[in-house]
Amino acid sequence: MVAWALYDWANSAFATTVMAGFFPTFFKQFWSVGADPTESTVRLGLANAAAGFVIAVLAPVLGAIADRGGRRKQFLLAWTALGVLATAGLYFVAQGEWQLAVGLFVLGTMGFNGAIVFYDSMLLDVARPAEFDRVSALGFSAGYLGGGLLFAFNVLMTLKPAWFGLSGPAAAVQLSFLSVAIWWLLFTIPLARHVEPQQVVAPVPMLLAIRAGMAELRDTIRHLSRYRPIVIFLLAYWLYIDAVNTIIKMAIDYGLSLGLPASGLLAALLLTQFVAFPAALLFGYLGERIGARRGILIGLAVYIAVTIYAYFLDTTAEFYIMAVVVGLVQGGVQSLSRSLFGQMVPAGKNAEFFGFYNMMGKFATVLGPLLVALVAGVTGDSRASILSLVVLFVAGAALLLFAPRSRD
């Protein structure tokens, strides 16, 4: 299970340093130099949307094929290779070459999200059902720690480039992209060598696997009523994880709109990473004691309180308090959601159903930002816009609370 969890340590470097940290600002200031800021925002938004949509559509299909062909680990490694190569390629992109930068970013994001489908499904291979909460939490906590450590090192390189023999911050950011690729590749090796997925059905050649996987996927969709607890859980997950993702993506923007300094907001992002490391582990043990469903509901109650608190905050110190509290529940809600879903998955359909799970996760980047934008546009008040996320948290929690019980 440690080898499995180290993959979270590996790929979280992409999520922190590339997706959340450096790529958005570097894309605007270096690769899109001279372009209108709004135009560069549109380019980046379309890139994120394209990568997310492709993986959301492909995830259940690839999962069904991988299940039938017995190639879940091979699929994971193939998507990882795509992500690693694309991320390394960013190191070589010159100033102004925004088309190449956005193309590599799309490929890297696809590799990152594509591999997660099969990584999540392998939770069922490395742990017994009674261990799902703890082992899932181990993965998320490793991801927060590993991603946070490399991100902190990369931030230091950009602040003190001369310490590393670099010509300036731009060279440091470019080297950071290469460091992510090396980190991701290096810490994937334990999973590649030591984790072997269990095969419930006899594997078949690839062409037959494609046919069988597609047929099985069609049958699953046609008979979704058989999986009512799973369908209701996925709807609940879609709502509340959309709000979680919106807070992750919009927190810095919200702080800036309140006039808080960017340096303090970046420090708060790092603080969240390191608080989330032990907190995710604690939530894993909490899930074992009281059940994953109750653990998620506790986390969502905290999120509702934090969102209301965010409406009133005015200072950087208060933003730090919010960052700490978010860190306490962010990894817990994510890890217990994965483990609860793992308890519901029918035997032999691991990757297929985790394909649906990750599909909902990818589509869960629409409602929250749209709600925030609409409320901000109508009211002209950033505080009111962030408060609107309470609606998603409450709706998701209500669906989860009254959903039919599976094995939790």
SULQUINOR-V983274 format. One record per pair of residues at least 6 apart in sequence whose ideal C-beta (glycine too) atoms are under 6 Angstrom apart, sorted by the first residue. I is the first residue (numbers start at 1). J is the second residue. Records with the same first field share a line. If there is no record, write none. Layout:
I: J ; J
//
This chain:
1: 126 ; 135
3: 190 ; 191 ; 194 ; 195
4: 126 ; 191 ; 195
5: 138 ; 139 ; 142
6: 187 ; 190
7: 119 ; 188 ; 191
8: 139 ; 142 ; 143
9: 142 ; 146 ; 187
10: 184 ; 187 ; 188
11: 112 ; 184
12: 143 ; 146 ; 147
13: 147 ; 150 ; 180 ; 183 ; 184
14: 112 ; 180
15: 147
16: 147 ; 151
17: 151 ; 154 ; 176 ; 180
18: 180
21: 151
22: 173 ; 176
26: 173
27: 44
28: 40
30: 95 ; 170
31: 98 ; 101
32: 40 ; 98
33: 95 ; 96
43: 102
47: 102 ; 105 ; 106
50: 106
51: 106 ; 109 ; 110
52: 362
55: 110 ; 113 ; 114 ; 362
56: 359 ; 362 ; 363
59: 117 ; 355 ; 358 ; 359
60: 217 ; 352 ; 355 ; 356 ; 359
63: 117 ; 351 ; 352 ; 355
64: 213 ; 216 ; 217 ; 352
65: 209 ; 210 ; 213
66: 72 ; 75 ; 351
67: 351 ; 352
68: 209 ; 212 ; 213
69: 203 ; 206 ; 209
70: 199 ; 203
72: 118 ; 197 ; 351
73: 197
75: 118
76: 115 ; 118 ; 119
79: 111 ; 114 ; 115
80: 115 ; 188
82: 107 ; 111
83: 108 ; 111 ; 112
84: 181 ; 184 ; 185
86: 104 ; 107 ; 108
87: 108 ; 177 ; 180 ; 181
88: 178 ; 181
89: 104
90: 104 ; 177
91: 174 ; 177 ; 178
93: 100 ; 101
116: 358
117: 354 ; 355 ; 358
118: 351
120: 338 ; 354
121: 350 ; 351 ; 354
122: 197
123: 136 ; 342
124: 342 ; 350
125: 197 ; 198
127: 135
129: 343
132: 339 ; 342
133: 284 ; 287 ; 288 ; 292 ; 339
134: 284 ; 288
136: 335 ; 338 ; 339
137: 280 ; 281 ; 283 ; 284 ; 335
140: 280 ; 331 ; 334 ; 335
141: 277 ; 280 ; 281
144: 273 ; 276 ; 277 ; 331
145: 277
148: 273 ; 274
150: 183
152: 270
154: 176
157: 164 ; 172
158: 169 ; 172 ; 173
161: 168 ; 169 ; 172
166: 172
200: 347 ; 348
201: 348
224: 231
228: 404
229: 404 ; 406
230: 344
232: 403
233: 403
234: 360
235: 399
236: 396 ; 399 ; 400
237: 337 ; 360
238: 360 ; 364
239: 392 ; 395 ; 396
240: 300 ; 393 ; 396
241: 364
242: 364 ; 367 ; 368 ; 392
243: 368 ; 389 ; 392 ; 393
245: 364 ; 365
246: 368 ; 369 ; 389
252: 265
254: 386
255: 265 ; 319
257: 382
260: 316 ; 319
264: 316
268: 319 ; 320 ; 323
271: 323
272: 323 ; 326 ; 327
275: 324 ; 327
276: 327 ; 330 ; 331
279: 328 ; 331
280: 331 ; 332 ; 335
283: 295 ; 332
286: 295
287: 295 ; 336
291: 408
292: 336 ; 339 ; 340 ; 408
293: 408
295: 336
296: 333 ; 336
297: 397
299: 329 ; 332 ; 333
300: 393 ; 397
302: 329
303: 393
304: 390 ; 393
306: 322 ; 325
307: 389 ; 390
310: 322 ; 386
311: 383 ; 387
313: 319
340: 408
341: 357
343: 407 ; 408
344: 406
345: 353
371: 388
372: 385
375: 384 ; 385 ; 388
376: 382 ; 385
//
